[in-house]
Amino acid sequence: MLNQKNTSQQPLRVLVVDDTVLYRTVVSEILNAIPGVEVVGTASNGEIALAKIAELTPDLITLDIEMPVMDGLTTLKRLRENKTKVVVVMVSAHTRQGAAITLEALQLGAYDFITKPDGNDPQKNCEIMTSKFRPIIHAVMTQKILRQTIQGMTTETFEAPKLASSIAPLDIKPLFSPSHNERIEVVAIGISTGGPNALADLLPCLPADFPVPIVIVQHMPKLFTGALAESLNNKCSIRVLEGTSGLPLEAATAYLAPGGRQMRVANGNGASQYCLEITDDPPENHCQPSADYLFRSVASVCLGKSIGVIMTGMGCDGTLGLRLMKRRGAYVIAQDQASCVVYGMPMEAVKAGVVDVVLPLVEIAEEIMRRVK
């Protein structure tokens, strides 16, 4: 039986770290307005933050990047060195430099990030920050409640569910019946929270002669996707580029959807079978770029000659697009819960019955290689 204590009523304790009084106030007000959240303190730099973390034991800190005395990256490194168990959400400037530093912060263990609005309307800026914070806070709260629930159960009454490496046969009737020997022509990946590190683990495992193109939606704003593509390209044997309209799809190349826009696969001209189209179509599932948008195009253009991969991230983006891909004969891989930062997008796809196999991150590249050969 569950422990009688209602774990869901325990607030998420947050420490707000920023060098400006304005942002400390605004972020504190935004977070305190979210049910179940308690801002337990603020700090104007990393050195003060480290002392307050030891004193207040928050569950989460919001960490500005640029601060005097001790900046955000140095603070994050100290937290890592001290093995401090606290969730860190970076608050970044919406600049190319801010994007590069944020990617480094994610590599150092930051959970996620938001960008500071750069508009002139304070009320609008506050609304934008609220919309960015809410899903992150919700995901962290959900994980905390799950941990507390498990801790409240005895070993005699609770057994952790075993993650299957494969799942039950799909009940989706395919519109097409492609041959099992039909050659894969495109790999499409949808990913969000935890994605930069997961992609940095996955893509370097693919060889320089990888036989097909890869198209990727990683939920990120503009400037950040370009910085991510550059970072990944430096780590991989394949090429990694930010997608541009009209770009022909080539083997051994991964194309990252540009932040703030939508990317789809279209029929190519001449020697290239497929090309990219970048559009200003509206967000889907509050996402721009959207995995559903990309997957839908792959389902339409590539039919069953494709692999869909859904990886770590919050929300349900990608499930509807994968359903269409599956109906046209695609093979679908989902990342397993244990290796996800947030088991949201893969979970929704598994629940919808559109996934062929569930694998830990370290096995996904091998499965892709096995299918494209």
Number of C-alpha atoms within 10 A of each C-alpha: 9 13 13 8 11 12 15 15 11 15 16 23 19 27 25 26 28 27 21 13 12 10 15 20 13 17 21 21 14 18 21 16 13 15 11 16 19 18 21 16 18 22 21 21 23 27 17 15 24 17 12 17 21 10 9 14 17 21 18 22 22 25 29 29 26 19 17 13 12 17 19 27 23 15 20 23 14 15 18 15 9 9 9 14 13 17 17 22 23 25 21 21 19 17 14 15 13 19 23 18 21 27 20 17 23 22 15 15 17 22 20 21 23 20 20 18 17 10 10 8 9 12 9 12 16 17 13 15 18 18 13 15 19 14 13 19 19 17 16 18 21 14 14 17 18 14 12 17 16 15 13 17 15 12 10 7 8 13 10 7 6 6 13 11 13 13 14 11 11 13 9 13 11 17 14 13 13 15 10 11 9 11 15 21 19 24 23 23 25 29 27 26 26 23 23 24 17 21 19 17 17 17 21 17 19 17 13 14 11 16 18 19 21 25 28 26 31 29 25 26 19 19 18 25 27 23 21 24 21 16 18 23 19 12 15 19 18 23 21 24 22 18 27 17 13 15 16 21 24 18 16 18 22 26 23 23 32 28 23 21 18 24 30 26 28 19 16 15 11 7 7 12 14 23 19 21 19 18 15 11 13 14 14 15 15 11 23 25 33 30 33 24 24 24 33 20 20 30 25 15 17 23 21 28 24 29 27 28 25 30 36 27 24 23 21 16 27 29 26 19 22 33 24 23 30 28 19 23 24 29 23 25 26 29 27 23 19 12 16 21 19 25 21 22 26 31 25 21 24 23 10 16 19 29 29 19 21 24 21 16 21 14 13 23 17 13 13 19 14 9 15 18 11
